[in-house]
Amino acid sequence: MNMTRAQARTYAQELGAKIGDGIPGCELVLAPPFTALDAAQDPRSRWALAAQNLSEHGSGAFTGEVSAAMIAEAGCRYVLVGHSERRSLFGEDGPVLARKLARARERGLVPIYCVGETEAEREAGRTQATLARQAETLEDDPAGTPLVVAYEPVWAIGTGRAATPEDSASAAAQLAELLSSRRELRLLYGGSVNAGNAGELLRLGGVHGFLIGGASLDPAAFFQIAGAA
């Protein structure tokens, strides 16, 4: 829950000044709060927008919710589904997330579906079982549609303890196997990504890019990570 509209506008201006005509071979996506989506748009289309969440309902008496239709109308191409904070703080489980995926598809949004194990699950050797369970939510999602899956081990988020390239590669290989029917699948890694580890994670971690958290709040740091990747 970061950035007012004014802050997002300044961020977009600073990021735009740094990337110039864009970064070849790199797709950038910004995911500001709902209230700042318009302020973060780029008139030159050098980055896309993602919403941080969406309602499992299409419309109706659900005060405070934001629908897929509203998100699409606001200019978003992507939407986060199943972020670890939504799972842990708001109790979102498989059935809820499956409905959110369906609502996103109805409006042509590409889901960025987040998966990852807690530290307790990791220490108990249940990483693979956790990822398999979370991937089951995608069973009814149309296999022929674009999908982004972000592996974000909960123990690495905001802790400074990034997964090793080997950890990332192992998770990415499992997810690729579990989702082998997907023709348009991209895998991301999220969890304490910075300019110092981005290149190695991308080369050896089996992923196509990153879901960047705290480091992305500084446009200079975000640009450095994109450049390192």
FENURDA-V969837 format. One record per pair of residues at least 24 apart in sequence whose ideal C-beta (glycine too) atoms are under 10 Angstrom apart, sorted by the first residue. I is the first residue (numbers start at 1). J is the second residue. If there is no record, write none. Layout:
i:j
I:J
I:J
//
This chain:
i:j
1:33
1:52
1:85
2:32
2:33
2:36
2:213
2:214
2:216
2:217
3:30
3:32
3:33
3:35
3:36
3:39
3:40
3:217
4:32
4:33
4:35
4:36
4:39
5:32
5:33
5:35
5:36
5:37
5:38
5:39
5:40
6:36
6:39
7:32
7:33
7:36
7:39
7:40
7:217
8:32
8:33
8:35
8:36
8:37
8:38
8:39
8:40
8:41
9:36
9:38
9:39
9:40
9:41
10:39
10:219
11:36
11:39
11:40
11:216
11:217
11:218
11:219
11:222
12:36
12:39
12:40
12:41
12:42
12:43
12:46
12:47
12:219
13:39
13:42
13:219
14:218
14:219
14:220
14:222
14:223
15:40
15:42
15:46
15:47
15:216
15:218
15:219
15:220
15:222
15:223
15:226
16:42
16:43
16:44
16:46
16:47
16:219
17:219
17:223
18:219
18:220
18:222
18:223
18:224
18:226
18:227
19:44
19:46
19:47
19:219
19:222
19:223
19:226
19:227
20:44
20:46
21:46
22:46
22:47
23:47
23:223
23:226
23:227
23:229
25:229
26:209
26:226
26:227
26:229
27:77
27:186
27:208
27:209
27:226
28:209
28:222
28:223
28:226
29:76
29:77
29:78
29:110
29:112
29:148
29:188
29:209
29:211
29:212
30:78
30:216
30:219
30:222
31:76
31:78
31:79
31:80
31:83
31:112
31:211
31:212
31:216
34:66
34:70
34:71
34:74
34:76
37:70
37:71
37:73
37:74
37:75
37:76
38:74
38:75
40:75
41:74
41:75
41:76
42:75
47:77
47:226
48:75
48:76
48:77
48:78
48:110
49:74
49:75
49:76
49:77
49:78
49:79
50:76
50:77
50:78
50:79
50:80
50:109
50:110
50:111
50:112
50:148
50:211
51:75
51:76
51:77
51:78
51:79
51:80
51:81
51:104
51:109
51:112
52:76
52:79
52:80
52:83
52:85
52:86
52:112
53:79
53:80
53:81
53:82
53:83
53:85
53:86
53:90
53:92
53:100
54:79
54:80
54:81
54:99
54:100
54:101
54:103
54:104
54:107
54:109
54:111
55:99
55:100
55:103
56:81
56:92
56:95
56:96
56:97
56:98
56:99
56:100
56:101
56:102
56:103
57:99
57:100
57:103
58:99
58:102
58:103
58:106
58:107
59:103
67:103
67:106
67:107
68:100
68:102
68:103
68:104
68:105
68:106
68:107
68:108
68:109
69:103
69:106
69:107
69:109
70:107
71:103
71:104
71:107
71:109
72:104
72:106
72:107
72:108
72:109
73:107
76:104
76:107
76:108
76:109
76:110
77:108
77:109
77:110
77:146
78:104
78:109
78:110
78:111
78:112
78:146
78:148
79:103
79:104
79:107
79:109
79:110
79:111
79:112
79:113
80:104
80:111
80:112
80:113
80:114
80:148
80:150
80:211
81:109
81:111
81:112
81:113
81:114
81:137
81:138
81:141
81:148
81:150
82:111
82:112
82:113
82:114
82:115
82:116
82:134
82:137
82:138
82:149
82:150
82:152
83:112
83:113
83:114
83:116
83:150
83:152
83:157
83:190
83:211
83:213
84:114
84:115
84:116
84:117
84:118
84:150
84:152
84:153
84:154
84:155
84:157
84:190
84:191
85:114
85:152
85:154
85:157
85:213
86:114
87:114
87:115
87:116
87:118
87:134
87:154
88:118
88:154
93:134
93:137
94:133
94:134
94:136
94:137
94:138
94:139
95:137
96:137
97:134
97:137
97:138
98:136
98:137
98:138
98:139
98:140
98:141
99:137
99:140
100:137
101:137
101:138
101:140
101:141
101:142
101:145
101:147
102:140
102:141
102:142
104:141
104:145
105:140
105:141
105:142
105:145
105:147
108:145
109:146
110:145
110:146
110:147
110:148
110:184
110:186
111:138
111:141
111:145
111:146
111:147
111:148
111:149
112:147
112:148
112:149
112:150
112:186
112:188
112:190
112:211
113:137
113:138
113:141
113:147
113:148
113:149
113:150
113:175
113:179
113:188
114:148
114:149
114:150
114:151
114:152
114:154
114:188
114:190
114:211
115:149
115:150
115:151
115:152
115:153
115:171
115:174
115:175
115:178
116:150
116:151
116:152
116:153
116:154
116:155
116:156
116:157
116:163
116:171
116:189
116:190
116:191
117:151
117:152
117:153
117:154
117:155
117:156
117:171
118:153
118:154
118:155
119:153
119:154
119:155
119:156
119:159
119:161
120:154
120:155
121:153
121:154
121:155
122:153
122:154
122:155
122:156
122:163
122:167
123:155
127:151
127:153
127:167
127:170
127:171
127:174
128:170
128:171
128:174
128:178
130:154
130:171
131:170
131:171
131:174
131:175
131:178
132:174
132:175
132:177
132:178
134:175
134:178
135:174
135:175
135:177
135:178
135:179
136:178
138:175
138:178
138:179
138:181
138:182
141:179
141:182
142:182
143:179
143:180
143:181
143:182
143:183
143:184
143:185
144:181
144:182
144:183
144:184
145:182
145:183
145:184
146:182
146:183
146:184
146:185
146:186
147:179
147:182
147:183
147:184
147:185
147:186
147:187
148:184
148:185
148:186
148:187
148:188
148:208
148:209
148:211
149:175
149:176
149:178
149:179
149:182
149:185
149:186
149:187
149:188
149:207
149:208
149:211
150:175
150:186
150:187
150:188
150:189
150:190
150:191
150:207
150:209
150:210
150:211
151:175
151:187
151:188
151:189
151:190
151:191
151:205
151:206
151:207
151:211
152:188
152:189
152:190
152:191
152:192
152:193
152:210
152:211
152:213
153:189
153:190
153:191
153:192
154:191
155:191
155:192
156:189
156:190
156:191
156:192
156:193
156:213
157:190
157:191
157:192
157:211
157:213
157:214
158:191
158:192
158:213
158:214
158:215
159:191
159:192
160:191
160:192
160:194
160:214
161:191
161:192
162:189
162:190
162:191
162:192
162:193
162:194
162:196
162:197
162:198
162:200
162:201
162:205
163:189
163:190
163:191
163:192
163:193
163:197
163:201
163:205
164:197
164:200
164:201
164:204
164:205
165:189
165:197
165:200
165:201
165:202
165:203
165:204
165:205
165:206
165:207
166:204
166:205
166:206
167:191
167:201
167:205
168:200
168:201
168:202
168:204
168:205
168:206
168:207
169:201
169:204
169:205
169:206
169:207
170:205
170:206
171:205
171:206
171:207
172:205
172:206
172:207
172:208
173:206
174:206
175:206
175:207
176:206
188:212
193:221
193:225
193:228
193:229
194:221
194:224
194:225
194:228
195:220
195:221
195:222
195:223
195:224
195:225
195:226
195:227
195:228
195:229
196:224
196:225
196:228
197:225
197:228
198:224
198:225
198:226
198:227
198:228
198:229
199:225
199:227
199:228
199:229
200:228
201:228
201:229
202:228
202:229
203:229
//
